[in-house]
Amino acid sequence: LQISAVYENDQCRLPREMSELLFQNNAETRRVLDGLEHIEELLHSESNYQPVSVRELLESLPDRMQHIFEYCLQRRIQLNFPTLNRDAKLSLDRERFLLALEELVVNAAKYSPDGGTVDIFAGLGHERFRIGLKNEVREPMKGEQGELERLVLEPFFRYNPPVSGVGGVEKFGMGLGLAVVNHVVLAHGGSFQLRDAQDHTGDQVMNSVLAEIGLPLIGEQS
């Protein structure tokens, strides 16, 4: 940078590519700081739990994820949403929970191969609502399975290197996204699991990652 700079009195000129790199780095730093500020607000603001219909929650997902569609379109990733014939009620801080779901969808999309698929699935049973995601990956996680599944939920832990091009959709950087998801789910009295799996539904066996949230229901199912 210092070698490329040209000083004229109190001004400094830089080559265009160097200036663009500085602007990109500044924007990325700003995004990370905004994410940290968002997390601080999430941790310290008062929760707002209200009864929410499971069916209505699922029906709202496509509109909520509209900004992620554009990223998926660029990489030819297909994003599939679930439907349920039955309904039930949840006690949710709706905004926080949808924020956690957004992070899961972004995480699944950014680590999927180009032309891949992200499936969102949902179900009711045993007095619980379950919603999860399955995405294809090039390679399964390497290492002791239970330990890796625990570590990826720890703040600042990254199993994979950062992915470029997700700045417009990713709210949390620095390996904090899944830790935020886990925090939000536990605050709802739920459970969150992330694990490797093999998908045998197609002509070829595919390596996949499954992320699943379980939440307690309130009231009767209909």
N, C-alpha and C positions, 0 to 999 in steps of 0.2 A: 504493500500500500504506500509506504513512504517513498519507495523508489519510483512509483508511478505518478506521484503527486507533483504538480507544477505550481509553485508559489509565485503570485504576482501581488506585491504589496500585502494587503490584509486579506487577500482572496486565495483560494486553492482550487485548481482544476484537476479533475481525475478523468481517466479514460471512461468511456461510456459503460463498458462491461464491468468495470470496477464499481462505478456508481450504482449500477443495477444490482450488483451483488450486495452492496451495502444496504440498499433499500429492501431487498429480500430478507436479509438478516434482521433488519430492524422490524419488519413486519412479523417475522417469526418470533422474535423476542417479545413483541407486543402481544401476540397471540398467547404465548406461554404465560406472561404476566396476567393477562385477562383471565386465563384459565385458573391460575392460582387465586385470583381475587374472587372468582366465581365459587371455587371450592370453599374459601373462607366464609363466604356468605351462606353457602349451603350448610356448613357445619354449625354456624352460630345463629342463623335466623330461626324463628319459631315455626314449627311444623303446623300444617293445616290438614288434618285428616277428615275426610268426608266419605259417606257411602257412595260408591261408584259401581255402576253396572258393568259387568265383565264384557257383555256384548257391545255396549256403547264404547267401552275403552278400545276394543279391537277394531271397531268400525272407524275410530278416529285416527288410527295409526297411519294409513296412507297419506292423509293430509299433513300430519305431523312430520312425516319423513320426506316431504317433498324435496327439501334441499339436498337430501342424500341421494335421491333419484338421479340428479344431474351428475354426481360423481360416479354412480353406478353406470349410467349411460355412457360416459366417457370410456369406461373400461369394459363395456359390454357385459356387465354383471347383472344377472336377473335377480330381482328381489321379490319374493313371494310372501303374501300375507295370509293369515289364518282366518277362518270363520268358525263360529260355534252355533249349533242349533239350540243349545240350552243356555240359560242365563243364571247368574248369581250375583251377589253383592260382595264388594271388597271395601275395607276401610283404607283409603289411600290419601296420601298427600299427592294429588294428581300430577302437579307440575314436577315434583322431584322424581316421581316414579317414571314419568315419560322421559325425563332427562336421562335417567339410567338406561332406559330402553334404547334411546337414541345412541348412547355411547356403545351399547352392545352391537347395534346395527353397523355403526361406523367401524368398530373394531373388526367385525366379521368381514365387511366389504374390503377394508384396506389390506387384509392379509389373504384375501381370496385371489386366485389367479385370474388374469384377464379372461373374460368369457365364462367365468364361473357362476355359481348359483348360491344365493343366501336364502334359506328357507326359515320362515318364522312359523312356529307351531304353537298350539295352545290346547289345553284340555282341563276338564273338571273331574275331580274324583277324590274320595277319602277326605272330604271337607276342605279341599285345597284347590287353588287355581294354579296351574302350571303354564308358564310361557317360556319358550326357549328359541334358540337359533342354531342352525346347522350350516356351516360353510365348508367348502372344499379348501384344502391346503395342499401345497406341493409336497411337504414332508411332515410327518408327525413330530411332536416334541421329543427330544432326545434327553434321556436321563431317567431318574427314578420317578415314576408316574405320580404317586401321591405327593411327593415333595415339590415337584414342578407345579402341580395344580394349586398347592398352597402358596408358593412363591409368587405366581403371577397375580395374586390378589394383594400382594404387599405394595405399599406406596413406593414409587420410583424404580420398581423392578421391571426390566424389559427382557423378554426372552428373545424377541426379534429386534433387529435394528429399526430406527425410525423410518417411516414411509413418507416419501415426498408427495406433494400434490393433494394432501388432505386438509390443508390449513383452512379452507373455506367451510369444512363440515365438522372438523374435530374440535371440540370445546376444551378438552383436557389433554395436555401433552405431558412429557417427562415421565411416562409410565404411571400416570395417576388415574387413568380412566377406569380400569377394572376395580381399583381400590374404592373409587367413588361409587360404582355400582354396588359393590359389596356393602359399603356403609349404608346406602339408601335402603337396600333390601333388608338388612338386619334391623334397621330402625322400624321397618314395617312388621317385624316379627317373622320374617321369611327366611328362606335359605337360598344360597346361590352356589352353583357348581359349574366348573369348567373342566372338560376332559377331552381327550382324544377318542376318536371312534373310527370305525371303518364302515363305509356306506356300501351295502350290497344290493341296493335297489336298481342299479343300472347294469349295463352290459359288462362294465369293468368295476372292480372294487376300488373305491376312492378313499383316500385319507381325508378325514374331516375333523372338525372341532365342534363339540356340542357345549353350548352355554344354556343353563336352565335355571329359572327362578321359580320358587314355590312360595305361595302366599296363603295365609288362612282366609277362609270365607267367613262372612257374617250372614246370618239368616239362612233361609232354605233355598235350594236350587230349584229352578223352574224350567 
